[in-house]
């Protein structure tokens, strides 16, 4: 049986995949920065890999020009795939309007 991936490495892969989604404007730390992975010398906001049966948590800022339910379903599928079928909780922490985009 293969070893499970390193949670820090997995969190970085999840963050990269989520940030690359066309409907995602960015990652978000969630309420009080609770959706965070602590890495050596830094924090990765927006992704928390659960331990044991805990879900993977992802918090995002989405673009208003994309359907939110469709975006959440898409992100949940992709993150679950990356995490070996784990349960995934997606939090839409904010929405940006087209004029607010960088």
C-alpha positions as CSV (number, residue, x, y, z in Angstrom):
1,X,0.0,0.0,0.0
2,X,1.5,3.4,-1.0
3,X,2.2,6.0,1.7
4,X,-0.3,8.8,2.0
5,X,0.9,12.1,0.5
6,X,2.6,14.6,2.8
7,X,-0.3,17.0,4.0
8,X,1.8,20.1,3.3
9,X,2.6,19.0,-0.2
10,X,-1.0,18.0,-0.8
11,X,-2.2,21.4,0.5
12,X,0.0,23.1,-2.0
13,X,-1.2,21.0,-4.9
14,X,-4.8,21.7,-3.9
15,X,-4.2,25.4,-3.6
16,X,-2.6,25.5,-7.0
17,X,-5.5,23.6,-8.6
18,X,-8.1,25.8,-6.9
19,X,-6.4,29.0,-7.8
20,X,-6.2,27.9,-11.4
21,X,-9.9,27.4,-11.7
22,X,-11.4,30.1,-14.0
23,X,-14.1,31.1,-11.6
24,X,-11.8,31.6,-8.6
25,X,-10.4,35.0,-8.0
26,X,-8.3,33.8,-5.0
27,X,-8.1,31.8,-1.9
28,X,-9.3,33.0,1.5
29,X,-8.4,32.2,5.0
30,X,-12.0,31.8,6.2
31,X,-13.3,33.1,9.5
32,X,-10.5,34.1,11.8
33,X,-8.0,32.5,9.3
34,X,-9.2,29.0,10.3
35,X,-8.8,27.6,6.8
36,X,-5.0,27.5,6.8
37,X,-2.2,25.0,6.4
38,X,0.9,25.8,8.4
39,X,4.1,25.2,6.4
40,X,7.7,25.8,7.4
41,X,8.1,29.5,7.8
42,X,4.7,30.5,6.3
43,X,1.0,29.9,6.2
44,X,-1.0,28.7,3.2
45,X,-4.4,30.4,3.5
46,X,-7.5,28.9,1.9
47,X,-6.7,25.1,2.3
48,X,-6.8,22.9,5.3
49,X,-6.2,19.1,4.8
50,X,-8.3,17.3,7.4
51,X,-6.8,14.6,9.6
52,X,-8.4,11.1,9.7
53,X,-12.1,11.4,8.7
54,X,-12.1,15.2,8.8
55,X,-12.9,16.8,5.4
56,X,-10.6,18.9,3.3
57,X,-11.6,22.5,3.7
58,X,-11.2,25.1,1.0
59,X,-12.2,28.8,1.2
60,X,-12.4,30.8,-2.0
61,X,-13.2,34.2,-3.4
62,X,-15.2,33.7,-6.6
63,X,-15.9,35.8,-9.7
64,X,-19.5,37.0,-9.9
65,X,-19.8,36.2,-13.6
66,X,-19.7,32.5,-13.0
67,X,-22.6,30.4,-11.5
68,X,-21.6,29.7,-7.8
69,X,-23.3,26.3,-7.4
70,X,-21.5,25.0,-10.6
71,X,-18.2,26.4,-9.4
72,X,-18.5,24.7,-6.0
73,X,-19.4,21.4,-7.6
74,X,-16.4,21.6,-9.9
75,X,-14.0,22.6,-7.1
76,X,-15.4,19.8,-4.9
77,X,-14.8,17.2,-7.6
78,X,-11.3,18.3,-8.4
79,X,-10.1,18.6,-4.8
80,X,-11.7,15.3,-3.9
81,X,-9.9,13.7,-6.8
82,X,-6.6,15.2,-5.8
83,X,-7.2,14.0,-2.2
84,X,-8.0,10.4,-3.0
85,X,-11.8,10.7,-2.7
86,X,-11.8,12.7,0.5
87,X,-14.9,14.6,1.6
88,X,-14.4,18.3,0.7
89,X,-16.1,21.4,2.2
90,X,-16.0,24.5,0.0
91,X,-16.7,27.9,1.6
92,X,-17.4,30.8,-0.7
93,X,-16.0,33.6,1.5
94,X,-16.4,36.5,-0.9
95,X,-17.5,37.4,-4.4
96,X,-15.8,39.9,-6.7
97,X,-17.6,41.9,-9.3
98,X,-16.0,42.3,-12.8
99,X,-14.9,45.9,-12.1
100,X,-13.1,44.8,-8.9
101,X,-10.9,42.2,-10.6
102,X,-7.2,43.0,-10.8
